[in-house]
Amino acid sequence: MVDNNDDDEKMRAGGPNALCFTCGGMRKISEPRIYVVQATEDMQTGMTMAEWRTCPQCDGKGYLPGLVPPA
């Protein structure tokens, strides 16, 4: 079994790290989805709901190793 917490601590202490600019350090990003709801037989309405997913840039760590300027 691999313990990722040890790797995270080594990376933070090993040098300068940059806050992930995609998720802002929150480790997750919002992915909007649109849903269509039929309120009555004559009327349909749409609403947007957000679902959370792991940040693809930092893989859910909240930071990036080294100094990474925003693209």
C-alpha positions as semicolon CSV with decimal commas, in nm:
position;residue;x (nm);y (nm);z (nm)
1;M;0,000;0,000;0,000
2;V;0,140;0,339;-0,102
3;D;0,109;0,632;0,137
4;N;0,075;0,954;-0,064
5;N;0,093;1,176;0,245
6;D;0,468;1,116;0,277
7;D;0,521;1,219;-0,085
8;D;0,316;1,536;-0,034
9;E;0,515;1,637;0,274
10;K;0,847;1,577;0,097
11;M;0,738;1,787;-0,200
12;R;0,628;2,081;0,018
13;A;0,946;2,083;0,223
14;G;1,179;2,022;-0,073
15;G;1,148;2,357;-0,247
16;P;0,920;2,633;-0,364
17;N;0,578;2,520;-0,473
18;A;0,311;2,714;-0,658
19;L;-0,055;2,726;-0,568
20;C;-0,255;2,552;-0,840
21;F;-0,398;2,830;-1,056
22;T;-0,674;2,607;-1,198
23;C;-0,845;2,520;-0,868
24;G;-0,691;2,792;-0,649
25;G;-0,580;2,534;-0,394
26;M;-0,930;2,395;-0,339
27;R;-0,829;2,059;-0,494
28;K;-1,157;2,035;-0,687
29;I;-1,318;2,228;-0,969
30;S;-1,682;2,284;-1,048
31;E;-1,819;2,126;-1,361
32;P;-2,155;2,275;-1,461
33;R;-2,423;2,049;-1,601
34;I;-2,755;2,155;-1,747
35;Y;-3,071;1,969;-1,658
36;V;-3,411;2,009;-1,822
37;V;-3,706;1,976;-1,587
38;Q;-4,063;1,951;-1,706
39;A;-4,262;2,163;-1,462
40;T;-4,599;2,113;-1,633
41;E;-4,718;1,959;-1,957
42;D;-4,687;2,296;-2,133
43;M;-4,369;2,429;-1,978
44;Q;-4,015;2,299;-1,959
45;T;-3,740;2,478;-1,773
46;G;-3,367;2,428;-1,753
47;M;-3,135;2,472;-1,461
48;T;-2,763;2,446;-1,416
49;M;-2,618;2,249;-1,130
50;A;-2,253;2,217;-1,044
51;E;-2,081;1,886;-0,983
52;W;-1,737;1,870;-0,823
53;R;-1,449;1,677;-0,976
54;T;-1,081;1,644;-0,894
55;C;-0,862;1,914;-1,046
56;P;-0,685;1,774;-1,355
57;Q;-0,396;2,021;-1,328
58;C;-0,269;1,930;-0,979
59;D;-0,435;1,584;-0,945
60;G;-0,615;1,695;-0,629
61;K;-0,308;1,818;-0,438
62;G;-0,388;2,191;-0,446
63;Y;-0,033;2,292;-0,543
64;L;0,215;2,242;-0,825
65;P;0,582;2,153;-0,771
66;G;0,826;2,434;-0,846
67;L;0,744;2,781;-0,963
68;V;0,488;2,754;-1,241
69;P;0,364;3,078;-1,399
70;P;0,001;3,083;-1,513
71;A;-0,039;3,011;-1,882
